[in-house]
């Protein structure tokens, strides 16, 4: 599994939690700074974020990829549209949640959301 992280760096503990949840080894983590200029159009900036992963067209379509989306909602939804176009399906995404009562704030792996499955189930409601 390749993790493309557009959010805060993942800790060793989070990667261990992720591997336990996946039942698979994380082979590579690609960290990408997701800062964008809010005064400029978002779509081209998000396309550049996807480009920074350094994957070929074939790799986008064939590798096992998990996305940690950026926190900014407009960037996240635009990135998912961009990646769907490159991959041919919605990628699974990792959701982190705050650890209750932790000081300083810490985050743990909450779940992997299978967006393609969410889409397929939603289609049944048409």
N, C-alpha and C positions, 0 to 999 in steps of 0.2 A: 504494500500500500504506500502510495506517495501522498503526503499531506502538503497541500498548498495553503499556507497560512497568511491571510491578509489582516490579521489582528495582532494582539499582543503576543510576544514570544511564548511558546509552550514550554512548560517546565518538565524536568525529567519525570516528576510524579504524574503530571497530566499525560505524558506520553505512555507511561506504564498503564495508567487507567484506560487509555485509548486502546492499547494493545490487548488488554484483558477483555474489553468490550468487543473488539473486532475478532478476537481469537486468531489474530494474525500479527505479524511483525510490521512495524512501520519502517520501511526501507529508507525513506528519505523525507526530510522536511524542507520545503522551500519557503523561506521567509520573505515576504514582500511588503515593503512599506506602502500602505494604502492611502497616504495623504493625497488629497486632491485640492485644487484651487476652486473654491465655491463660487468665484466670480467668472469662471470659464465653463463652457459646456461640459457636462459630465461624461457623456458617451465616449468621446475620443480619449479622455483620460482613463476611463475604465478599460477600454481596449488596450491601452498601453500597459495597464496593470496586468492584464492577462498575458500580454506579450512578454512581460518580465519573468514569467515562469520559465521561459526558455524552452518550451515544448514545441515539437513539430506538430503539424496537422495530424499525422499518423499517431503520434503519442497521445494527443488529446483524445483520440477516438479509441485507443486500445489499452492504455494503461489503467490500472486501478487507482483512482484518484479520489481523495476526500478533501473538501474545501472547508477552511475556517474563514467565514465571510468577514468583511470589514464591519465595524460597528455602525458606521454612518448608513442609515437606511437607504438613501438614494444610491449610494455606491453599491450596497449589497444587492439590491434588486436589479440594478443595471448590470452588475457583474454576472448574476445568474442568467440573465438573458444572453449576455455575451458568451458565456461558457456553454449554454445550451446550443447555441449556434455552432460552436467549435466541436462540441462533443457529440451532438445528436440526441442528447437526453439531459435531464437535469441531474447534476452531480449530487451525491450525498453531502450533507454538511454536518459539521460538529457544533454542538451547542454546549457551552460552558455555563456553569451557574456559580453564584457566590457561595462560599462555605459560611454557613450561619455562625455569627459571633466571632469570626476571625479578625484579628488585628495584627498587622495591617490586613486589608482585604485580600483574600485569596480566592481562587476559582478552581473548581473541579469539573471533570468531564460529567456532563449530565446525560447526553444521548447523541446518537447519530440519527439525523433525520433523513430518511430516504425520500427526497423530493420527487423523484420519478414515480414512486409508489403513491405519494400524495396526489400527484397529477392524475394518475390512472384511476384512483378511487373517485376523484372529483368528476371525472368524465362520466361516471355512472349516473351522476345527478343532472345531466343535460336533459 
